[in-house]
């Protein structure tokens, strides 16, 4: 799959955040660049396939999840790359138990 072009990084990030609740990797995967780097609790993934695998494992274990990003600050923007930091909150259920947390993303 190829990444869908977005007019600017803000719109690309908004599309990604809006797609996450679907847990549908057919929708989410095209929004992730082939050379993306994602940091998860269990480690860092350096390409789309590794990111997809981490998401599949996460989506298989959580229910009724909510993930929200806020305080987004853009560090770098160019025609080919963009980098931001953000705060996030999450809540979900797994095995009938409720969990929640917060953190910072890059």
GROMACS elastic network, one bead per residue, 0.5 to 0.9 nm:
[ bonds ]
;  ai    aj funct       b0    kb
    1    29     6  0.76024   500
    1    30     6  0.59680   500
    1    34     6  0.89959   500
    2    29     6  0.85983   500
    2    30     6  0.56678   500
    2    31     6  0.82604   500
    2    32     6  0.86261   500
    2    33     6  0.77936   500
    2    34     6  0.78858   500
    3    29     6  0.78593   500
    3    31     6  0.53357   500
    3    32     6  0.62274   500
    3    33     6  0.57185   500
    3    34     6  0.76219   500
    4    12     6  0.85297   500
    4    30     6  0.59938   500
    4    31     6  0.59483   500
    4    32     6  0.85213   500
    4    33     6  0.87846   500
    5     8     6  0.86445   500
    5    12     6  0.78437   500
    5    31     6  0.84799   500
    6     9     6  0.70019   500
    6    10     6  0.86374   500
    6    11     6  0.61993   500
    6    12     6  0.53133   500
    6    15     6  0.87568   500
    7    10     6  0.85296   500
    7    11     6  0.67631   500
    7    12     6  0.76224   500
    8    11     6  0.55207   500
    8    12     6  0.64149   500
    8    13     6  0.88754   500
    8    77     6  0.88878   500
    8    79     6  0.84121   500
    9    13     6  0.61109   500
    9    14     6  0.84943   500
    9    74     6  0.89799   500
    9    77     6  0.74219   500
    9    78     6  0.89306   500
    9    81     6  0.84240   500
    9    82     6  0.64473   500
    9    83     6  0.86378   500
   10    13     6  0.52356   500
   10    14     6  0.61334   500
   10    15     6  0.86591   500
   10    74     6  0.89006   500
   11    15     6  0.61120   500
   11    16     6  0.86054   500
   12    15     6  0.51998   500
   12    16     6  0.63457   500
   12    17     6  0.87742   500
   12    31     6  0.73459   500
   13    16     6  0.50765   500
   13    17     6  0.61749   500
   13    18     6  0.85511   500
   13    31     6  0.85830   500
   14    17     6  0.51335   500
   14    18     6  0.60445   500
   14    19     6  0.85470   500
   15    18     6  0.51437   500
   15    19     6  0.61476   500
   15    20     6  0.88242   500
   15    28     6  0.88368   500
   15    31     6  0.74715   500
   16    19     6  0.51488   500
   16    20     6  0.63642   500
   16    28     6  0.65966   500
   16    31     6  0.60429   500
   16    32     6  0.79253   500
   17    20     6  0.54288   500
   17    21     6  0.78664   500
   17    67     6  0.81428   500
   17    68     6  0.77314   500
   17    69     6  0.77424   500
   18    21     6  0.67965   500
   18    22     6  0.82915   500
   19    22     6  0.57582   500
   19    23     6  0.74863   500
   19    24     6  0.77816   500
   19    25     6  0.89666   500
   19    27     6  0.65896   500
   19    28     6  0.58155   500
   19    31     6  0.87357   500
   20    23     6  0.55806   500
   20    24     6  0.75846   500
   20    25     6  0.86766   500
   20    27     6  0.85920   500
   20    28     6  0.66271   500
   20    67     6  0.79413   500
   21    24     6  0.81318   500
   21    64     6  0.89008   500
   21    65     6  0.73762   500
   21    66     6  0.70961   500
   21    67     6  0.77293   500
   22    25     6  0.82850   500
   22    27     6  0.79725   500
   22    28     6  0.83381   500
   23    26     6  0.88990   500
   23    27     6  0.82876   500
   23    28     6  0.76157   500
   23    55     6  0.83690   500
   23    56     6  0.84458   500
   23    59     6  0.64531   500
   24    27     6  0.54887   500
   24    28     6  0.62501   500
   24    29     6  0.84541   500
   25    29     6  0.52662   500
   25    30     6  0.83387   500
   25    52     6  0.73327   500
   25    55     6  0.82487   500
   25    56     6  0.79924   500
   26    29     6  0.58293   500
   26    30     6  0.72575   500
   27    30     6  0.64951   500
   27    31     6  0.75532   500
   28    31     6  0.54929   500
   28    32     6  0.70694   500
   28    52     6  0.88643   500
   29    32     6  0.54190   500
   29    33     6  0.83267   500
   29    48     6  0.74626   500
   29    49     6  0.89391   500
   29    51     6  0.88555   500
   29    52     6  0.69789   500
   30    33     6  0.73773   500
   30    34     6  0.89458   500
   32    35     6  0.82607   500
   32    36     6  0.64949   500
   32    47     6  0.89361   500
   32    48     6  0.64614   500
   32    51     6  0.86293   500
   33    36     6  0.50876   500
   33    37     6  0.87758   500
   33    47     6  0.79431   500
   33    48     6  0.66254   500
   34    46     6  0.88915   500
   34    47     6  0.57431   500
   34    48     6  0.50102   500
   34    49     6  0.81074   500
   35    46     6  0.66610   500
   35    47     6  0.50459   500
   35    48     6  0.66280   500
   36    45     6  0.80874   500
   36    46     6  0.60542   500
   36    47     6  0.54105   500
   36    48     6  0.63501   500
   36    51     6  0.83005   500
   37    44     6  0.70775   500
   37    45     6  0.56076   500
   37    47     6  0.61855   500
   37    48     6  0.80893   500
   37    51     6  0.78877   500
   38    43     6  0.86236   500
   38    44     6  0.57961   500
   38    45     6  0.52813   500
   38    46     6  0.66822   500
   38    47     6  0.82102   500
   38    51     6  0.66568   500
   38   105     6  0.88199   500
   38   106     6  0.81040   500
   39    42     6  0.81269   500
   39    43     6  0.60075   500
   39    45     6  0.62874   500
   39    46     6  0.87404   500
   39    51     6  0.88771   500
   39   105     6  0.77071   500
   39   106     6  0.79513   500
   40    43     6  0.51803   500
   40    44     6  0.58689   500
   40    45     6  0.76776   500
   40    51     6  0.89109   500
   40    54     6  0.77954   500
   41    44     6  0.81261   500
   42    54     6  0.85610   500
   44    50     6  0.88410   500
   44    51     6  0.85308   500
   45    48     6  0.79513   500
   45    49     6  0.85704   500
   45    50     6  0.54347   500
   45    51     6  0.55363   500
   45    54     6  0.79979   500
   46    49     6  0.86114   500
   46    50     6  0.67658   500
   46    51     6  0.73728   500
   47    50     6  0.55368   500
   47    51     6  0.62467   500
   47    52     6  0.86595   500
   48    51     6  0.50213   500
   48    52     6  0.59786   500
   48    53     6  0.85912   500
   49    52     6  0.50206   500
   49    53     6  0.62235   500
   49    54     6  0.87190   500
   50    53     6  0.51059   500
   50    54     6  0.62997   500
   50    55     6  0.86558   500
   51    54     6  0.51615   500
   51    55     6  0.61795   500
   51    56     6  0.86175   500
   52    55     6  0.50975   500
   52    56     6  0.61324   500
   52    57     6  0.87251   500
   53    56     6  0.50710   500
   53    57     6  0.63238   500
   53    58     6  0.86581   500
   54    57     6  0.52420   500
   54    58     6  0.62309   500
   54    59     6  0.86010   500
   55    58     6  0.50133   500
   55    59     6  0.58918   500
   55    60     6  0.83965   500
   56    59     6  0.51820   500
   56    60     6  0.60730   500
   56    61     6  0.88752   500
   57    60     6  0.52725   500
   57    61     6  0.67455   500
   58    61     6  0.54972   500
   58    62     6  0.64681   500
   59    62     6  0.55382   500
   59    63     6  0.77399   500
   60    63     6  0.83077   500
   61    93     6  0.85670   500
   61    94     6  0.61252   500
   61    95     6  0.81123   500
   62    65     6  0.65657   500
   62    92     6  0.61102   500
   62    93     6  0.56657   500
   62    95     6  0.81677   500
   63    92     6  0.57395   500
   63    94     6  0.59436   500
   63    95     6  0.85914   500
   63    96     6  0.88101   500
   64    91     6  0.79225   500
   64    92     6  0.53450   500
   64    93     6  0.60249   500
   64    94     6  0.87137   500
   65    90     6  0.70598   500
   65    91     6  0.54675   500
   65    93     6  0.67601   500
   66    89     6  0.79704   500
   66    90     6  0.53510   500
   66    91     6  0.52772   500
   66    92     6  0.63836   500
   67    88     6  0.70078   500
   67    89     6  0.58803   500
   67    91     6  0.68272   500
   67    92     6  0.87543   500
   68    87     6  0.84249   500
   68    88     6  0.54657   500
   68    89     6  0.54065   500
   68    90     6  0.64117   500
   69    72     6  0.72847   500
   69    86     6  0.63852   500
   69    87     6  0.58031   500
   69    89     6  0.67589   500
   69    90     6  0.89726   500
   69   105     6  0.87631   500
   70    86     6  0.59193   500
   70    87     6  0.53292   500
   70    88     6  0.60485   500
   70    89     6  0.84188   500
   71    85     6  0.79884   500
   71    86     6  0.53982   500
   71    87     6  0.58099   500
   71    88     6  0.83991   500
   72    84     6  0.65895   500
   72    85     6  0.57711   500
   72    87     6  0.69902   500
   73    83     6  0.86610   500
   73    84     6  0.53512   500
   73    85     6  0.53345   500
   73    86     6  0.62924   500
   74    77     6  0.71939   500
   74    82     6  0.76186   500
   74    83     6  0.60427   500
   74    85     6  0.65872   500
   74    86     6  0.87692   500
   75    82     6  0.75943   500
   75    83     6  0.54801   500
   75    84     6  0.51806   500
   75    85     6  0.73266   500
   76    81     6  0.75448   500
   76    82     6  0.52080   500
   76    83     6  0.50544   500
   76    84     6  0.69427   500
   77    80     6  0.79447   500
   77    81     6  0.59732   500
   77    83     6  0.65796   500
   77    84     6  0.86956   500
   78    81     6  0.53020   500
   78    82     6  0.61704   500
   79    82     6  0.81448   500
   83   106     6  0.71566   500
   84   105     6  0.81926   500
   84   106     6  0.57326   500
   85   104     6  0.71322   500
   85   105     6  0.55389   500
   86   103     6  0.85380   500
   86   104     6  0.56495   500
   86   105     6  0.51479   500
   86   106     6  0.64264   500
   87   102     6  0.73955   500
   87   103     6  0.57691   500
   87   105     6  0.60932   500
   87   106     6  0.88896   500
   88   101     6  0.84320   500
   88   102     6  0.54384   500
   88   103     6  0.53614   500
   88   104     6  0.59336   500
   88   105     6  0.71164   500
   89   100     6  0.75099   500
   89   101     6  0.57786   500
   89   103     6  0.65567   500
   89   104     6  0.87867   500
   90    99     6  0.82814   500
   90   100     6  0.54294   500
   90   101     6  0.54297   500
   90   102     6  0.61069   500
   90   103     6  0.87264   500
   91    98     6  0.73367   500
   91    99     6  0.55672   500
   91   101     6  0.64967   500
   91   102     6  0.87856   500
   92    97     6  0.83550   500
   92    98     6  0.58410   500
   92    99     6  0.54061   500
   92   100     6  0.63546   500
   93    96     6  0.60050   500
   93    97     6  0.53171   500
   93    99     6  0.59677   500
   93   100     6  0.86512   500
   94    97     6  0.54074   500
   94    98     6  0.66567   500
   94    99     6  0.77065   500
   95    98     6  0.85108   500
